[in-house]
Amino acid sequence: MPPALLAIALLFAVTFCYAAVCAGSPFGNCRKCRGMGHALKTDRKGRLKRGKDCRRCKATGKRIRTGRWLYNRWARIYRAGTAD
């Protein structure tokens, strides 16, 4: 199998798997707070305590995946263009 054909097949497989993940689980953990919804701070004794709420995910701990965001945007534009 030529290397170019193998690379195309691998790229197609990765794209298909990512599309399946976006369809099955459209929300993933926030990358900034790692899904906790807030930052961790330490007090003066070194014990962990809750910090401020995460602004990126609005304290939910979940963010919409990039692929799902693109699909939602495409579907919204398509519906707007085909509606009478």
N, C-alpha and C positions, 0 to 999 in steps of 0.2 A: 504494500500500500504506500503510495507516495506521501511524503511528509505534508504537502499542502492539503491533500485530501484528509489526512488524519487530523490536522489542525482545524479544518472546517468542521469535521464531525465532532471533535471535542468542544469547539465553541458552540455548536448547535446543542449539544447535550447540556452544557452548563447553562445556556439560555433557557432551555426547556425546564430544567430543574428549578431555576430561580423563578420562572413564571408559575410553576406549580406551588412553590413556597408562598409567593405573593397571593395566589388564589386561596390557598388553604389557611394561611395565617397572615392577614394583611397588616397586622401591627407587630412590631418588634420592640425590644427593650431600647430605651433611650440610651444613646452612647455617652452622654455627659454624666448622667447620674447612675448609669448601669442598671436601670430598671427600679431603683429605689424611690424615686420621686423627690429626693432631697439629698443634700450634701451631708457628709459626716464631718463633725468637728470634734476636737478634743478640748476638755476643760483644762484648768491649770494643773490638775492632778494627773492628767494623761488619760482619763477615761473618755470613751467615745460618747458623744451626744448628738442629737439631731441638729442639723444646720438649717440653712434657708431652703425653701422650696425651689425646685428646679424651674427655671424660667423657660427652658427649651421645650419641656413636655408638659408644663403647667401642673406639676406635681402629680401626674398620673403614672409616670414611669414607662409609658408606652409612646411610641412614635409610629407614624404610618411609614411603611417601607417605600423606598424610592420607586420601585417598579409598580406598586399599587397606586402611588400618587400619579405616575405618568398615565396609567390605565384610566384612572378616574378622570383626569383632565381630558384625555382623548374621548372618552365616552360622553362627557358633558358637551364638548364641542360638536361631536357627531349628532347627539340628540338635538342640539340647538339648530344645527344645519338642516336636519331632515324634518323638523316639526313644521306643521302648516300653520 
